[in-house]
Amino acid sequence: MKQKRFFLSESEIPTQWYNIQADMINKPMPLKNPATGEPMKPEDLYPIFAKECCHQELDMEHRWIDIPEKVREMYTYYRSTPLVRAYGLEEALGTPCHIYFKNESVSPVGSHKLNSAIAQAYYCKQEGITNVTTETGAGQWGTALSYAAKAFGLEAAVYQVKISYEQKPYRRNMMQVFGAQVTPSPSMSTRAGKDILTATPNHQGSLGTAISEAVELARTTPNCKYTLGSVMSHVSLHQTIIGLEAEKQFELAGEYPDEVIACFGGGSNFAGISFPFMRHYYDGTHKDTRYIAVEPASCPKLTKGKFMYDNGDEAGYTPLLPMYTLGHKFAPANIHAGGLRFHGAGVIVSQLLKDGLMEAMDVDQIETFQAGMLFAQCEGIVPAPESCHAIAATIRRAKECAEKGEKKVLLFNLTGHGLMDMTAYNQFLSGNLVNYAMSSEEVEENLKKQNML
């Protein structure tokens, strides 16, 4: 019988994260202070993030960063995650391609987000921090941070995007089970939230609004730090455990990916699966692998956004980031892939896209759920709406290869399961989901409204 799943022993789980910034020929442009416009140093970020995360964020020198022993010990509770050959999906598509997925849904919280939540909670605890705060969209990151905070004896406050708070009650409940305080955003508990609700009383929230509230709470609460699940470079660093494992697992499978595909919100899971393989572009051993980031057609920052300096939040509290963006006041459509509704892209991914080392694709909501349904029927796993974007793109590529008679090895990141997202599947099955898409003209008009063009 053909082997379907590939695992690593505990001793083979990586002991270091990979920092792609050290290898990049064109380094990301510097983060800037929103008040002065000056490039930021690690100590400028201390009021917001754990100090170690601040140094990792701006580290352009060290290719390998040691994973703290306690963090790696907690990784072994659920890692390695399996690399799986999707024979059922291959057969259903009639493709000559070999399709693999890295199954991050097997973590205790059901997604890849725990890889960075553990690290950030650990660094906060080491620094003597007692409280952490964050934002969350669909709730995967908020759940991961809530669990990690409890594991290290920290109190967690989570601002969840209001539409997701209402759409995904079980995600909210999971955070509360782990002991977190969960508040729908925008709220009246912060100055940023009050200002947003005053201007737009029925505001359904965005990741930008929730970030503003979380950052404000961190800056005004003693012994509290802000943590986040995507966009920033130190988060991408922690997630490289995914690709580093996958690389070793492909050696067991006797193959190597021709294409690496992942859904895209801010960049954490795309970075996690792709950066370790991308380092072989820099060392010259695998220069032809394609890297494809897949985003919603309703939030197309990579495919239609503009590269510029922009805030990561609506109120303008965060550093100015050089990134592809739709503008920090962008109000996304209420799609069910709540984790992919962020207005901008991480600075590393933005630079890589600008340099042509990766590509981007956008997909409509209904196509993603059709892909998720097919995958569930073939592989027995109900995928999260975010992961459905990567599955849809993989199906597209597998069909294209079949038409051309090409045999490719395709790898996608299954970032999480959808067992907490069955209300979304119910709406799809009931025929109540619709597509939302932004044209390039609409993006440009939106940026003009924000005085960004």
Secondary structure, DSSP 4 states (H G I P E B T S, - for coil): ----EE---GGGS-SEEE-GGGT-SSPPPPPB-TTT-PBPPGGGGTTTS-HHHHHHHT--S-SEEEPPHHHHHHHTTT-SPPEEE-HHHHHHHT-SSEEEEEEGGGSTTSBTTHHHHHHHHHHHHHTT--EEEEEESSSHHHHHHHHHHHHTT-EEEEEEEHHHHHH-HHHHHHHHHTT-EEEEES-SSSHHHHHHHHH-TT----HHHHHHHHHHHHHHSTTEEE--SSSSHHHHHHHTHHHHHHHHHHHHHT---SEEEEE-SSSHHHHHHHHHHHHHHHTTS----EEEEEEETTS-HHHH-EEEEEESSSSS-SPEEEEEES-TT------S-GGG--SB--HHHHHHHHTTSSEEEEE-HHHHHHHHHHHHHHHS--B-HHHHHHHHHHHHHHHHHHHHT---EEEEEE-BB-TT-HHHHHHHHTT--------HHHHHHHHHHTT--
